[in-house]
């Protein structure tokens, strides 16, 4: 199987990177045959949407006859998702939501007529479902009873992935990282990843290339 591993932190050594690496290692222990597709959005940011890309997506007529080269990057990124039997993402929470580097990736894979279609009931995903594991690092707290800040990251990603057909998303939050040190960090990370469930990996051994798109209801899990 292929595993798409995405990191979003601009810091080359970060809590979200450590957590995503730990998830990847857990997957490889379970599936030694896993081939890693690496996409480091933190160290190698994607360009934000270009005028040609925006103009191509602006209407059904221009989408039917795209400007030359305008969809090349989008197609590469979408095919990376399609090829992967599972996706592992490490991301910090920036200003209550995803960092801009992650948003640039999202804007390229959310493509009308390719990964979703618009209906009167909303967006309908065109990709087949596959497990996605999202490791989040936050300087403050956003899930505890006395949270210091709201959470616009996890509901946003739930909506985004659902819109393209991916329902099986697990979140793992390492919170209050601003107050962690070298002694307390490993235990905190272990607690954050304690609910990691890799059973979906075994249930998803094929990708969209050899099976029709799935519209299963699925579920979202917060660890």
C-alpha positions as CSV (number, residue, x, y, z in Angstrom):
1,X,0.0,0.0,0.0
2,X,1.0,3.7,-0.4
3,X,0.8,6.1,2.5
4,X,0.7,9.8,1.9
5,X,2.6,11.6,4.7
6,X,2.0,15.4,4.9
7,X,3.6,17.8,7.3
8,X,2.5,21.4,7.6
9,X,4.6,23.0,10.3
10,X,7.1,25.6,9.2
11,X,9.4,24.4,12.1
12,X,11.6,21.5,11.0
13,X,11.4,20.1,14.6
14,X,7.9,20.4,16.0
15,X,5.3,18.5,18.0
16,X,3.1,17.9,15.0
17,X,6.0,16.5,13.0
18,X,6.9,14.1,15.8
19,X,3.3,13.0,16.1
20,X,2.8,12.4,12.4
21,X,6.1,10.5,12.3
22,X,5.0,8.3,15.2
23,X,1.7,7.5,13.3
24,X,3.7,6.7,10.1
25,X,5.9,4.4,12.1
26,X,2.9,2.7,13.7
27,X,1.5,2.1,10.2
28,X,4.8,0.7,8.9
29,X,4.9,-1.7,11.8
30,X,1.5,-3.0,10.8
31,X,2.2,-2.8,7.1
32,X,5.9,-3.2,6.4
33,X,5.1,-3.0,2.7
34,X,3.9,0.6,3.0
35,X,5.4,3.0,0.4
36,X,5.6,6.6,1.6
37,X,4.5,9.4,-0.6
38,X,6.1,12.5,1.1
39,X,4.7,16.0,0.9
40,X,6.3,18.5,3.3
41,X,4.2,21.7,3.0
42,X,6.2,23.3,5.8
43,X,9.7,23.1,4.3
44,X,8.5,23.2,0.7
45,X,5.3,25.3,0.6
46,X,3.0,25.1,-2.4
47,X,2.2,28.3,-4.3
48,X,-1.2,29.8,-3.5
49,X,-3.8,29.7,-6.3
50,X,-2.6,31.4,-9.4
51,X,-4.7,33.7,-11.6
52,X,-4.8,30.9,-14.3
53,X,-6.0,28.3,-11.8
54,X,-8.7,30.7,-10.4
55,X,-9.9,31.7,-13.9
56,X,-10.1,28.0,-15.0
57,X,-12.2,27.2,-12.0
58,X,-14.4,30.3,-12.2
59,X,-17.2,28.8,-14.3
60,X,-18.3,25.5,-16.0
61,X,-17.3,26.8,-19.4
62,X,-13.7,27.6,-18.5
63,X,-13.4,24.4,-16.5
64,X,-14.4,22.5,-19.6
65,X,-11.6,24.1,-21.5
66,X,-8.9,24.8,-18.9
67,X,-6.0,27.2,-19.5
68,X,-2.9,25.4,-20.5
69,X,-1.0,24.2,-17.4
70,X,-3.4,25.7,-15.0
71,X,-4.5,22.4,-13.4
72,X,-1.1,20.6,-13.5
73,X,-0.2,21.0,-9.8
74,X,-3.8,20.3,-8.7
75,X,-3.8,17.1,-10.7
76,X,-0.5,15.9,-9.2
77,X,-1.7,16.5,-5.6
78,X,-5.1,14.9,-6.3
79,X,-3.4,11.8,-7.8
80,X,-1.2,11.6,-4.6
81,X,-4.3,11.3,-2.5
82,X,-5.9,8.8,-4.9
83,X,-2.9,6.6,-4.9
84,X,-2.7,6.5,-1.1
85,X,-4.4,3.8,0.9
86,X,-4.2,6.1,3.9
87,X,-3.1,9.7,4.7
88,X,-1.2,10.9,7.7
89,X,-1.1,14.7,8.3
90,X,0.8,16.6,10.9
91,X,-0.3,20.2,11.4
92,X,-0.1,23.0,14.0
93,X,-3.1,25.0,14.9
94,X,-2.4,28.6,13.6
95,X,-4.8,31.3,14.7
96,X,-7.6,28.8,15.6
97,X,-7.4,26.9,12.3
98,X,-5.1,25.4,9.7
99,X,-1.8,27.1,8.7
100,X,-1.8,28.8,5.3
101,X,0.6,26.2,3.8
102,X,-2.1,23.5,4.5
103,X,-4.8,25.8,3.1
104,X,-2.8,26.1,-0.2
105,X,-2.9,22.3,-0.5
106,X,-6.6,22.1,0.3
107,X,-7.4,24.8,-2.4
108,X,-5.6,22.6,-5.0
109,X,-7.4,19.3,-4.1
110,X,-10.9,20.8,-3.8
111,X,-11.7,20.9,-7.5
112,X,-15.2,21.0,-8.9
113,X,-15.8,18.1,-11.4
114,X,-12.7,16.3,-10.2
115,X,-12.9,15.7,-6.5
116,X,-16.5,16.9,-5.9
117,X,-19.6,17.8,-7.7
118,X,-22.0,20.5,-6.6
119,X,-25.7,19.6,-6.0
120,X,-28.6,21.3,-4.4
121,X,-27.9,19.4,-1.3
122,X,-24.3,20.5,-1.2
123,X,-21.0,19.1,-2.4
124,X,-20.9,15.4,-3.2
125,X,-17.4,13.7,-3.1
126,X,-16.0,11.9,-6.1
127,X,-13.0,10.3,-4.3
128,X,-13.3,6.9,-2.6
129,X,-13.0,6.9,1.2
130,X,-9.7,6.1,2.9
131,X,-8.4,6.5,6.5
132,X,-6.9,9.9,7.3
133,X,-5.0,10.5,10.5
134,X,-4.5,14.1,11.6
135,X,-2.0,15.0,14.3
136,X,-2.6,18.5,15.7
137,X,-0.3,20.5,17.9
138,X,-1.6,23.6,19.6
139,X,0.1,26.0,22.0
140,X,-3.2,26.5,23.9
141,X,-6.1,24.2,24.6
142,X,-9.2,23.8,22.5
143,X,-10.9,20.6,23.4
144,X,-10.7,20.5,27.2
145,X,-13.7,21.6,29.4
146,X,-11.9,24.9,30.2
147,X,-10.6,25.5,26.7
148,X,-8.7,28.8,26.1
149,X,-9.7,29.1,22.5
150,X,-12.3,27.9,20.0
151,X,-11.6,25.1,17.4
152,X,-12.2,26.0,13.8
153,X,-9.6,23.4,12.6
154,X,-11.2,20.0,13.2
155,X,-14.8,20.9,12.0
156,X,-13.2,22.6,8.9
157,X,-11.2,19.6,8.0
158,X,-14.2,17.3,8.6
159,X,-16.2,19.4,6.1
160,X,-13.4,19.5,3.6
161,X,-12.6,15.8,3.6
162,X,-16.3,14.9,3.6
163,X,-16.9,17.2,0.6
164,X,-14.5,15.1,-1.5
165,X,-15.7,11.7,-0.3
166,X,-13.4,11.0,2.6
167,X,-15.3,10.2,5.8
168,X,-12.8,8.1,7.9
169,X,-10.9,10.8,9.7
170,X,-9.2,10.5,13.1
171,X,-7.9,13.5,15.0
172,X,-5.1,13.4,17.7
173,X,-4.6,16.7,19.5
174,X,-1.5,17.5,21.5
175,X,-2.6,20.7,23.4
176,X,-0.9,23.3,25.5
177,X,2.5,22.7,23.9
178,X,3.7,26.1,25.0
179,X,3.9,24.6,28.5
180,X,5.6,21.3,27.6
181,X,9.3,20.6,28.1
182,X,11.6,17.7,27.1
183,X,10.5,15.7,30.2
184,X,6.8,16.1,29.9
185,X,6.5,16.1,26.0
186,X,6.9,12.3,25.4
187,X,4.2,11.3,27.8
188,X,1.9,14.0,26.5
189,X,2.4,12.7,23.0
190,X,1.8,9.1,24.0
191,X,-1.5,10.2,25.6
192,X,-2.5,12.1,22.5
193,X,-1.9,9.0,20.3
194,X,-3.3,6.5,22.7
195,X,-6.6,6.2,20.7
196,X,-4.9,5.5,17.4
197,X,-6.9,2.9,15.5
198,X,-5.2,1.4,12.5
199,X,-7.9,-1.2,11.8
200,X,-9.2,0.9,8.9
201,X,-5.9,0.4,7.1
202,X,-6.6,-3.3,6.7
203,X,-10.2,-2.5,5.5
204,X,-9.0,-0.2,2.8
205,X,-6.4,-2.1,0.7
206,X,-7.5,-0.6,-2.6
207,X,-7.7,3.0,-3.9
208,X,-10.0,4.8,-6.2
209,X,-8.0,3.6,-9.2
210,X,-9.5,0.1,-8.8
211,X,-12.8,0.7,-7.1
212,X,-15.8,3.0,-7.6
213,X,-16.2,6.2,-5.4
214,X,-17.7,5.5,-2.0
215,X,-20.4,7.5,-0.4
216,X,-20.5,5.6,2.8
217,X,-21.6,7.7,5.7
218,X,-18.4,6.9,7.8
219,X,-17.6,8.8,11.0
220,X,-15.2,11.2,12.5
221,X,-13.2,10.5,15.6
222,X,-11.6,12.9,18.0
223,X,-8.8,11.5,20.1
